Amino acid sequence: MRNPLPLTTHAVRSSARGLIVWSAGIAGTLFLYLPLFPSLGGASELQAIIDTLPPELIAALGYDQITTGAGYTQSTFFGLIGFALMVIAATSWGSALLAGAWESGDLELALAHGVSRTRVVLEAALTLLMRISVLLAVAGAVILALNDLAELNLEPQNVAAALVALGGLSFLSGAGALLAGALSGRRSIATGVGASLAVLGFAFQAVARQSNDLEWLGNLSPFHWAYDPLPLQEGFAQPGLPLLWAVGAVCVSLTVLVLNRRDVT
């Protein structure tokens, strides 16, 4: 029987070891940080520690709600370390799937075998989504496994909402790398664009929290679309969440249009 997704199948098989490494990194980060929450001495002592930090830093990192299990998980994983790991992984995958294949000659080879350019892009996006989903599944399983032990008191549906938000941020960076790869054909440029989307989103949100006059910057930030209000507290209540995923889908659509007009030889 003919394989309906040959490019995706090949990409998933060839990246199995790397995906295991990334999964181990996500799990290790959660096992390192979440169990520390009960040992921080309760809300009052933790708040005393936070009060010693500059207010600007507290606002930028979202530490204003760190005394709760939801706030602590958001600040340490979803808003910082986990966010960085997921974006790095998605950006590296997005740049390799198109720009990397272009540089190595694999893209030209695939097209020479009758694979359409549209199919190349759509299977690349599907591969990206599958890899991101694996990391999110690992993160969700570990968080729920540590929920009682770490005294986080998280609701499973809220954890799911946070994972969808983090997935949207990751996919946006990966999709941006796909688009930049189609435009430039260079992996370094694709990686830079994908990373810049995440960095600028985080920076806009951090700056917006510093002053009421700059709150409008938050509306331009994918980080704001994903995490306002906090999904670990409010569930699927973020009005910007559909926009986050829609922008990622637009990037994929633009990639199809661009690649169909490029000479890849």
KEGU-767867 format. One record per residue (C-alpha): residue number from 1; residue in three letters; x, y, z. Coordinates in pm, whole numbers, always signed. Each point is the difference from the previous one (the first is absolute). Layout:
BEGIN
<node NUM; 'ALA'; <X; Y; Z>>
...
//
This chain:
BEGIN
<node 1; 'MET'; <+0; +0; +0>>
<node 2; 'ARG'; <+135; +341; -96>>
<node 3; 'ASN'; <+106; +224; +290>>
<node 4; 'PRO'; <-226; +310; -6>>
<node 5; 'LEU'; <+255; +209; +195>>
<node 6; 'PRO'; <+347; -108; -115>>
<node 7; 'LEU'; <+182; +319; +93>>
<node 8; 'THR'; <-153; +13; +347>>
<node 9; 'THR'; <+68; -368; +61>>
<node 10; 'HIS'; <+364; +38; -101>>
<node 11; 'ALA'; <+46; +315; +209>>
<node 12; 'VAL'; <-154; -156; +311>>
<node 13; 'ARG'; <+209; -315; -29>>
<node 14; 'SER'; <+323; +187; -60>>
<node 15; 'SER'; <-56; +231; +298>>
<node 16; 'ALA'; <-108; -261; +256>>
<node 17; 'ARG'; <+322; +23; +203>>
<node 18; 'GLY'; <-4; +378; +4>>
<node 19; 'LEU'; <-363; +0; +109>>
<node 20; 'ILE'; <+86; -232; +289>>
<node 21; 'VAL'; <+275; +238; +108>>
<node 22; 'TRP'; <-234; +299; -10>>
<node 23; 'SER'; <-265; -195; +191>>
<node 24; 'ALA'; <+255; -88; +266>>
<node 25; 'GLY'; <+96; +367; +26>>
<node 26; 'ILE'; <-361; +107; +49>>
<node 27; 'ALA'; <-62; -272; +259>>
<node 28; 'GLY'; <+327; +74; +179>>
<node 29; 'THR'; <-84; +369; +27>>
<node 30; 'LEU'; <-337; -77; +157>>
<node 31; 'PHE'; <+145; -255; +240>>
<node 32; 'LEU'; <+262; +257; +100>>
<node 33; 'TYR'; <-228; +298; +64>>
<node 34; 'LEU'; <-349; -113; +97>>
<node 35; 'PRO'; <+90; -213; +307>>
<node 36; 'LEU'; <+174; +306; +149>>
<node 37; 'PHE'; <-327; +185; +51>>
<node 38; 'PRO'; <-93; -153; +341>>
<node 39; 'SER'; <+351; +61; +133>>
<node 40; 'LEU'; <-17; +373; -65>>
<node 41; 'GLY'; <-170; +54; +334>>
<node 42; 'GLY'; <-355; +89; -93>>
<node 43; 'ALA'; <-156; +308; -151>>
<node 44; 'SER'; <+117; +248; +264>>
<node 45; 'GLU'; <+366; -101; -7>>
<node 46; 'LEU'; <+6; -26; -377>>
<node 47; 'GLN'; <-159; +343; -27>>
<node 48; 'ALA'; <+270; +138; +229>>
<node 49; 'ILE'; <+263; -132; -239>>
<node 50; 'ILE'; <-177; +147; -301>>
<node 51; 'ASP'; <-31; +337; +174>>
<node 52; 'THR'; <+379; +28; +5>>
<node 53; 'LEU'; <+12; +6; -380>>
<node 54; 'PRO'; <-36; +318; -208>>
<node 55; 'PRO'; <-366; +66; -88>>
<node 56; 'GLU'; <+91; +28; -367>>
<node 57; 'LEU'; <+152; -349; +3>>
<node 58; 'ILE'; <-303; -144; +181>>
<node 59; 'ALA'; <-232; +149; -262>>
<node 60; 'ALA'; <+215; -108; -293>>
<node 61; 'LEU'; <+26; -362; +114>>
<node 62; 'GLY'; <-357; -25; +127>>
<node 63; 'TYR'; <+109; -78; +356>>
<node 64; 'ASP'; <-291; +196; +148>>
<node 65; 'GLN'; <-203; -323; +31>>
<node 66; 'ILE'; <+282; -241; +76>>
<node 67; 'THR'; <-127; -75; +351>>
<node 68; 'THR'; <-274; -224; -142>>
<node 69; 'GLY'; <+53; -338; -164>>
<node 70; 'ALA'; <-140; +130; -329>>
<node 71; 'GLY'; <+211; +315; +13>>
<node 72; 'TYR'; <+313; -193; +91>>
<node 73; 'THR'; <-47; -251; -283>>
<node 74; 'GLN'; <-73; +281; -244>>
<node 75; 'SER'; <+302; +206; +105>>
<node 76; 'THR'; <+254; -280; +8>>
<node 77; 'PHE'; <-110; -220; -291>>
<node 78; 'PHE'; <-270; +136; -231>>
<node 79; 'GLY'; <+125; +358; +9>>
<node 80; 'LEU'; <+376; -56; +17>>
<node 81; 'ILE'; <+203; -324; -18>>
<node 82; 'GLY'; <-261; -217; -170>>
<node 83; 'PHE'; <-90; +283; -236>>
<node 84; 'ALA'; <+366; +40; -97>>
<node 85; 'LEU'; <+53; -373; -56>>
<node 86; 'MET'; <-316; -41; -206>>
<node 87; 'VAL'; <+75; +301; -218>>
<node 88; 'ILE'; <+360; -106; -58>>
<node 89; 'ALA'; <-114; -347; -101>>
<node 90; 'ALA'; <-280; +123; -228>>
<node 91; 'THR'; <+221; +263; -164>>
<node 92; 'SER'; <+281; -247; -68>>
<node 93; 'TRP'; <-248; -249; -146>>
<node 94; 'GLY'; <-174; +263; -213>>
<node 95; 'SER'; <+328; +127; -145>>
<node 96; 'ALA'; <+127; -352; -70>>
<node 97; 'LEU'; <-319; -128; -162>>
<node 98; 'LEU'; <+7; +251; -286>>
<node 99; 'ALA'; <+310; +220; -8>>
<node 100; 'GLY'; <+218; -289; +118>>
<node 101; 'ALA'; <-143; -229; -267>>
<node 102; 'TRP'; <+55; +275; -256>>
<node 103; 'GLU'; <+366; +43; +93>>
<node 104; 'SER'; <+69; -374; +4>>
<node 105; 'GLY'; <-169; -65; -333>>
<node 106; 'ASP'; <-270; -223; +151>>
<node 107; 'LEU'; <-270; +247; -101>>
<node 108; 'GLU'; <+103; -6; -366>>
<node 109; 'LEU'; <+15; -380; +16>>
<node 110; 'ALA'; <-353; -23; +140>>
<node 111; 'LEU'; <-135; +232; -267>>
<node 112; 'ALA'; <+179; -200; -270>>
<node 113; 'HIS'; <-194; -307; +116>>
<node 114; 'GLY'; <-330; +169; -70>>
<node 115; 'VAL'; <-82; +129; +349>>
<node 116; 'SER'; <-182; +332; -30>>
<node 117; 'ARG'; <+133; +307; +178>>
<node 118; 'THR'; <-329; +43; +180>>
<node 119; 'ARG'; <+29; -353; +133>>
<node 120; 'VAL'; <+357; +63; +113>>
<node 121; 'VAL'; <-113; +296; +211>>
<node 122; 'LEU'; <-312; -163; +142>>
<node 123; 'GLU'; <+187; -317; +98>>
<node 124; 'ALA'; <+273; +212; +157>>
<node 125; 'ALA'; <-263; +186; +205>>
<node 126; 'LEU'; <-161; -330; +99>>
<node 127; 'THR'; <+338; -138; +107>>
<node 128; 'LEU'; <+58; +312; +207>>
<node 129; 'LEU'; <-340; -35; +167>>
<node 130; 'MET'; <+58; -369; +76>>
<node 131; 'ARG'; <+336; +66; +164>>
<node 132; 'ILE'; <-139; +289; +205>>
<node 133; 'SER'; <-293; -220; +107>>
<node 134; 'VAL'; <+236; -268; +128>>
<node 135; 'LEU'; <+184; +251; +218>>
<node 136; 'LEU'; <-328; +143; +127>>
<node 137; 'ALA'; <-126; -349; +85>>
<node 138; 'VAL'; <+317; -69; +198>>
<node 139; 'ALA'; <-32; +331; +182>>
<node 140; 'GLY'; <-367; -59; +82>>
<node 141; 'ALA'; <+65; -351; +131>>
<node 142; 'VAL'; <+282; +116; +226>>
<node 143; 'ILE'; <-192; +302; +132>>
<node 144; 'LEU'; <-303; -210; +90>>
<node 145; 'ALA'; <+224; -267; +155>>
<node 146; 'LEU'; <+166; +263; +222>>
<node 147; 'ASN'; <-317; +197; +72>>
<node 148; 'ASP'; <-77; -155; +339>>
<node 149; 'LEU'; <+363; -59; +101>>
<node 150; 'ALA'; <+94; +361; -68>>
<node 151; 'GLU'; <-325; +130; +157>>
<node 152; 'LEU'; <-79; +206; -310>>
<node 153; 'ASN'; <-379; -55; +8>>
<node 154; 'LEU'; <-31; +30; -376>>
<node 155; 'GLU'; <-317; -96; -184>>
<node 156; 'PRO'; <+58; -242; -291>>
<node 157; 'GLN'; <-209; +209; -240>>
<node 158; 'ASN'; <+205; +308; +87>>
<node 159; 'VAL'; <+322; -193; -62>>
<node 160; 'ALA'; <-140; -94; -341>>
<node 161; 'ALA'; <-74; +367; -71>>
<node 162; 'ALA'; <+355; +99; +92>>
<node 163; 'LEU'; <+140; -272; -226>>
<node 164; 'VAL'; <-211; +120; -293>>
<node 165; 'ALA'; <+126; +354; +59>>
<node 166; 'LEU'; <+363; -113; +17>>
<node 167; 'GLY'; <-55; -211; -310>>
<node 168; 'GLY'; <-132; +305; -185>>
<node 169; 'LEU'; <+306; +204; +92>>
<node 170; 'SER'; <+231; -282; -109>>
<node 171; 'PHE'; <-184; -60; -326>>
<node 172; 'LEU'; <+9; +372; -84>>
<node 173; 'SER'; <+379; +8; +30>>
<node 174; 'GLY'; <+33; -321; -201>>
<node 175; 'ALA'; <-241; +125; -268>>
<node 176; 'GLY'; <+189; +328; -15>>
<node 177; 'ALA'; <+318; -198; -62>>
<node 178; 'LEU'; <-174; -190; -279>>
<node 179; 'LEU'; <-106; +326; -166>>
<node 180; 'ALA'; <+343; +157; +35>>
<node 181; 'GLY'; <+152; -317; -141>>
<node 182; 'ALA'; <-223; +21; -307>>
<node 183; 'LEU'; <+90; +365; -49>>
<node 184; 'SER'; <+374; -33; +49>>
<node 185; 'GLY'; <+95; -363; -48>>
<node 186; 'ARG'; <+246; +42; +287>>
<node 187; 'ARG'; <-25; -182; +329>>
<node 188; 'SER'; <+175; +272; +200>>
<node 189; 'ILE'; <-252; +263; -110>>
<node 190; 'ALA'; <-293; -233; +68>>
<node 191; 'THR'; <+130; -69; +351>>
<node 192; 'GLY'; <+51; +370; +67>>
<node 193; 'VAL'; <-354; +90; -107>>
<node 194; 'GLY'; <-161; -278; +202>>
<node 195; 'ALA'; <+197; +93; +311>>
<node 196; 'SER'; <-72; +370; -50>>
<node 197; 'LEU'; <-374; -60; +7>>
<node 198; 'ALA'; <+32; -157; +346>>
<node 199; 'VAL'; <+248; +257; +134>>
<node 200; 'LEU'; <-199; +299; -123>>
<node 201; 'GLY'; <-324; -147; +134>>
<node 202; 'PHE'; <+156; -49; +343>>
<node 203; 'ALA'; <+162; +345; -8>>
<node 204; 'PHE'; <-322; +178; -101>>
<node 205; 'GLN'; <-187; -166; +285>>
<node 206; 'ALA'; <+276; +82; +251>>
<node 207; 'VAL'; <+11; +366; -104>>
<node 208; 'ALA'; <-381; +25; +2>>
<node 209; 'ARG'; <-2; -106; +365>>
<node 210; 'GLN'; <+228; +287; +101>>
<node 211; 'SER'; <-244; +284; -61>>
<node 212; 'ASN'; <-368; +58; -66>>
<node 213; 'ASP'; <+100; +223; -291>>
<node 214; 'LEU'; <+167; -296; -169>>
<node 215; 'GLU'; <-277; -256; +45>>
<node 216; 'TRP'; <-81; +25; -371>>
<node 217; 'LEU'; <+326; -184; -73>>
<node 218; 'GLY'; <-143; -307; +171>>
<node 219; 'ASN'; <-275; -19; -261>>
<node 220; 'LEU'; <+270; -52; -264>>
<node 221; 'SER'; <+166; -282; +191>>
<node 222; 'PRO'; <-70; -369; -70>>
<node 223; 'PHE'; <+112; -57; +359>>
<node 224; 'HIS'; <-292; +217; +112>>
<node 225; 'TRP'; <-242; -182; -232>>
<node 226; 'ALA'; <+101; -331; +156>>
<node 227; 'TYR'; <+14; +86; +368>>
<node 228; 'ASP'; <-244; +281; +77>>
<node 229; 'PRO'; <-179; -99; +214>>
<node 230; 'LEU'; <+215; -282; +137>>
<node 231; 'PRO'; <-134; -329; -137>>
<node 232; 'LEU'; <+115; -191; +310>>
<node 233; 'GLN'; <-246; +211; +198>>
<node 234; 'GLU'; <-276; +79; -249>>
<node 235; 'GLY'; <+14; -287; -249>>
<node 236; 'PHE'; <-90; +75; -362>>
<node 237; 'ALA'; <-88; +364; +62>>
<node 238; 'GLN'; <+265; +176; -209>>
<node 239; 'PRO'; <-168; +210; -273>>
<node 240; 'GLY'; <+327; +7; -193>>
<node 241; 'LEU'; <+50; -378; -12>>
<node 242; 'PRO'; <-185; -52; -333>>
<node 243; 'LEU'; <+199; +291; -145>>
<node 244; 'LEU'; <+326; -164; +109>>
<node 245; 'TRP'; <-76; -320; -188>>
<node 246; 'ALA'; <-148; +191; -294>>
<node 247; 'VAL'; <+321; +199; -51>>
<node 248; 'GLY'; <+196; -326; -3>>
<node 249; 'ALA'; <-237; -138; -263>>
<node 250; 'VAL'; <+39; +318; -207>>
<node 251; 'CYS'; <+377; -45; +8>>
<node 252; 'VAL'; <-43; -352; -139>>
<node 253; 'SER'; <-236; +126; -272>>
<node 254; 'LEU'; <+246; +272; -99>>
<node 255; 'THR'; <+276; -260; -9>>
<node 256; 'VAL'; <-200; -199; -255>>
<node 257; 'LEU'; <-45; +311; -217>>
<node 258; 'VAL'; <+365; +100; +23>>
<node 259; 'LEU'; <+147; -343; -67>>
<node 260; 'ASN'; <-221; -48; -305>>
<node 261; 'ARG'; <+162; +310; -151>>
<node 262; 'ARG'; <+363; -72; +89>>
<node 263; 'ASP'; <+270; -162; -209>>
<node 264; 'VAL'; <+157; -261; +230>>
<node 265; 'THR'; <+255; -132; -250>>
//
